[in-house]
Amino acid sequence: MTFTPTPLLLALLLGLSQSACQPQKLEQGQASTASTESQAQLDAIKAELSQIKIELKQVSSQVEEIHTIATASTRPTTRKLPNLSEQELSLHTPSLGDPQAQLAIVEFSDFQCPYCKRFLDTTFSQLKQTYIDSGKVQYLVKNFPLTFHANAEPAAIAAYCAGEQGAYWPMRDKLFANMTVLNDGLYTQLANELKLDMKQFNHCQTAVETKAQIAADRALGSKLGVQGTPSFVIGTLKDKQLLAPELLVGAQDFNAFSAVITSIQSKP
């Protein structure tokens, strides 16, 4: 709303500013007339100000209503989930960000999924900069290799084994960068590039416990209703548990995550 002062209001304000700087002497009759005129002008200004206050309240109410409608229309559809326990949330799960953050995002991902790569290429960096690096969100990744992606599980195992040596995140980036040529030779090549202990890496790849961990990730995702990748579970982090989480599905843009996060933060 643009407020345009009336000529009366402008004249009086100008007169007041000038009189404050350049006082003038008035004769007795002139003073009386001026006093009467000033009172009339002040009464008129008071009436205008009262009207302005009413209009400002109306505008404020309209702005709040527009904001509510806009927020509701841009918030993506999510589904409420049961709480995640500390073990479900963090056992052998690579993470970024402050473990004491108030919120957590758990990504369920597949290394052969083009939509997972799209999310990584278009959204993840801004999400990391805004929420993870600032300490507002702890970000965790669970493996959810889809059964029709033949190379997804071996790639998940390679990433997990790199993580056992503290190199999950660089291995993750390299695997997605080479997602069209995933194979055993590539995993060995990337492990060498990351200067991993190859004996330990190779042993990890064939260990029963490793495959069991990938299966546990997939079982948790299925329990939560994950059917495709990427899928994200977002909720309040408290006492190492994820409370009142919501499931967000797909390679969403930054604004989608921001809308869900803002909504969760606004809850008492």
Rosetta blueprint (number, residue, H / E / L):
1 M L
2 T L
3 F L
4 T L
5 P L
6 T L
7 P H
8 L H
9 L H
10 L H
11 A H
12 L H
13 L H
14 L H
15 G H
16 L H
17 S H
18 Q H
19 S H
20 A H
21 C H
22 Q L
23 P L
24 Q L
25 K L
26 L L
27 E L
28 Q H
29 G H
30 Q H
31 A H
32 S H
33 T H
34 A H
35 S H
36 T H
37 E H
38 S H
39 Q H
40 A H
41 Q H
42 L H
43 D H
44 A H
45 I H
46 K H
47 A H
48 E H
49 L H
50 S H
51 Q H
52 I H
53 K H
54 I H
55 E H
56 L H
57 K H
58 Q H
59 V H
60 S H
61 S H
62 Q H
63 V H
64 E H
65 E H
66 I H
67 H H
68 T H
69 I H
70 A H
71 T H
72 A H
73 S H
74 T H
75 R L
76 P L
77 T L
78 T L
79 R E
80 K E
81 L L
82 P L
83 N L
84 L E
85 S L
86 E H
87 Q H
88 E H
89 L H
90 S H
91 L L
92 H L
93 T L
94 P L
95 S E
96 L E
97 G L
98 D L
99 P L
100 Q L
101 A L
102 Q L
103 L E
104 A E
105 I E
106 V E
107 E E
108 F E
109 S E
110 D L
111 F L
112 Q L
113 C L
114 P H
115 Y H
116 C H
117 K H
118 R H
119 F H
120 L H
121 D H
122 T H
123 T L
124 F H
125 S H
126 Q H
127 L H
128 K H
129 Q H
130 T H
131 Y H
132 I H
133 D L
134 S L
135 G L
136 K L
137 V E
138 Q E
139 Y E
140 L E
141 V E
142 K E
143 N E
144 F L
145 P L
146 L L
147 T L
148 F L
149 H L
150 A L
151 N L
152 A H
153 E H
154 P H
155 A H
156 A H
157 I H
158 A H
159 A H
160 Y H
161 C H
162 A H
163 G H
164 E L
165 Q L
166 G L
167 A L
168 Y H
169 W H
170 P H
171 M H
172 R H
173 D H
174 K H
175 L H
176 F H
177 A H
178 N L
179 M H
180 T H
181 V H
182 L L
183 N L
184 D H
185 G H
186 L H
187 Y H
188 T H
189 Q H
190 L H
191 A H
192 N H
193 E H
194 L L
195 K L
196 L L
197 D L
198 M H
199 K H
200 Q H
201 F H
202 N H
203 H H
204 C H
205 Q H
206 T H
207 A L
208 V H
209 E H
210 T H
211 K H
212 A H
213 Q H
214 I H
215 A H
216 A H
217 D H
218 R H
219 A H
220 L H
221 G H
222 S H
223 K H
224 L L
225 G L
226 V L
227 Q L
228 G L
229 T L
230 P L
231 S E
232 F E
233 V E
234 I E
235 G E
236 T E
237 L E
238 K E
239 D L
240 K L
241 Q E
242 L E
243 L E
244 A E
245 P E
246 E E
247 L E
248 L E
249 V E
250 G L
251 A L
252 Q L
253 D L
254 F H
255 N H
256 A H
257 F H
258 S H
259 A H
260 V H
261 I H
262 T H
263 S H
264 I H
265 Q H
266 S H
267 K L
268 P L
